[in-house]
Amino acid sequence: MIANLLQFLFAGLMLGAIYGLVAVGLDIIFNATGAVNFAQGEFSMLGGMIAAAVLTHTGMPLVIVIAVTVVGVTGIGVLMERLTIAPTRHRDVLNVIIVTIGASILLKGAAMVVLGKNAAGLPAFSGERPIRVLGAAFLPQAVWILGTALAVMGLLHLFFAKTLVGKAMQAVALDREAARLMGIDVGRMVMLSFALGAAVGAVAGIIITPVTLTIYDAGTMLGLKGFAAAVIGGLGNTFGGIAGGLVLGLLEAYAGGLIASEVKDVVAFVV
């Protein structure tokens, strides 16, 4: 019984770290725009799909593939903001949310056409030999996932606390009009929030793909779970997103393991 509980704990922490990263991306954009970006899950899907495609077609080292992919998805996030969000920035928040839903559908369709309908995968970063603890086992990739989530949180903390751009983004989140009066380019900060959100989403997609594979429509559920995690952690609370993700991941893992696997997806939306 203890081994089973530990197994659910490891699975929950791994899932929760991914949900947390998606939630963090949502929170960054929410703070800058006041709207929920329902295309955030697609950034994660693109991270996994593009990395798999680049690795397959170029054979470059995985580290370079990851770097190229994160830069590419960040660029897609910037293009999305410039072409769809910027023209609607002064409209009602509901309109912006609807635009992000449309962007989500567009990105999903583009991924299907360009990258294909088949599931894609990446090699594990440190092999696939399970690590055993008190009868439970987890993959080394789970350590990478949890470690990456914590590292991203640490880097974001330094970015927001120590850099002028990070402080400007926080000022926009607190009061856009006051930030504008103080000379901060609000439009630029919104664009940077989409770049940062897309980069975080891409990282989430890349690190989970060696475990779960990915496919062109995987972003929908990831985005919804990330939204649930963001709500649990307090929508707009960048650092609460990781905590909300971990809570959600643990609830899913224990509900699926102790009750039935069919109920684990229900947990997120009940919460």
Buried (B, 14 or more C-beta within 10 A) or exposed (E): EEEEBBBBBBBBBBBBBBBBBBBBBBBBBBBBBEBBBBBBBBBBBBBBBBBBBBBEEEEEEBEEBBEBBBEBBBEBBBEBBBEBBBEBBEEEEEEBBBBBEEBBBBBBEBBBEEBBEEBBBBEBBEEEEEEEEEEBBBBBBBBBBBEBBEEBBEEBEEBBEEEEBBBBBBBBBEEBEEBBEEEBEBBEBBBBBBBBBBBBBBBBBBBBBBBBBBBBBBBBEBBBBBBBBBBBBBBBBBBBBBBBBBBBBBBBBBBBBEEEEEEBBBBBEEB
